[in-house]
Amino acid sequence: MGQAGILSNGVHSHSRQGNTASGQIYQGKEARAAIVGRLAGWAKAQVFATQVADFCRDALRFHESSSLRSSLYEINLRHNPVGLRYVQVALQLGTSRTAESLSHELLHLGLSMAGRPLPESIYVPPGLVSYARHLIGIQAIVYNLLEHELIHGAFRFLGFDQTRFLTDLPAPPDYEEIAVLSSTTCTEAVWFPWWCSEYLRYWLSARHGLGNVASVYAERALCWGSRLYPSLREAVRQITGMVQSGVLIDRDLYPGSVNRLLQVMRLPGYSEWVVLKPADGGGPSVCEWRSEDHE
């Protein structure tokens, strides 16, 4: 049996500014101007983008390129001691929803700007160490989906159509084939969280503007996943109940609520959390978040 571990929840990426083979990267004030310029015609979105940029200051990077496969955001933390390396928004150019994609990623950043805790370390229980890489990958997807629940209302407030909150929905894999494969080749510790995440992905996509097709995909995942693991139906009931209850909205309860949901999905939880706070100088400061300070 492997040993339990605490893993830092940080990532590393290139930080070179200027023209690159993969597009243009701006920083600080130049990033602010470029982002606001991309949102021309969307006054509320421009105001919000300015607020995010002014909070991040010199720590903000903006990468735009037609070679990106998708738009994304990144909050890159330094560990031991904890601190902020940079905040980056990457925008895929050449799509029909450039302003919507950019605003979507900025809204993710806005959660931290508003004081919502960020996970900083992951606890992997002893029995899951062998599958840590796989499970942490699922965990990251789930966390992003949960943030969608928090920002899709603000997306509409900025003036955008809710049906453009997400990109077009890809068809799911062949669940029947995967059910047959997973029943003979892998353990429940690997596949149960995956089936949970597949259901959550499509159920939330339906909830966030992609409608009936996404709902059909969610039910398809539940149908085949529950044939292997009948307890999946109870897990889905708990997961959807937590999301619909609004418990994720409360900032002080957020870390505990996220970890309870991950526990239902049999995924590793987050052991340490931080918050970003305004600071003089180049960017926000990073402070430890402690549950006892919010009881």
Buried (B, 14 or more C-beta within 10 A) or exposed (E): EEEEBEEBBBEEEEEEBEEEEBBBBBBBEBBBBBBBEBBEEBEBBBEBBBBBBEBBBEBBBBBBBEEBEEBBBBBBBEEEEBEBBBBBBBBBBEBEBBBBBBBBBBBBBBBBBEEBBBBBBBBBBEEBBBBBEBBBEBBBBBBEBBBBBBBBEBBEEBEBEEEBBBBEBEEBEEBEEBBBEBEEEEEEBBBBBBBBBBBBBBBBBBBBBBEEBBBEBBBBBBBBBBBBBEEBEEBBEBBBEBBEEEBBEEBBBBBBBBBBBBEBBBBBBBBBBBBBEEBEEEBBBBEEBEEEEBE
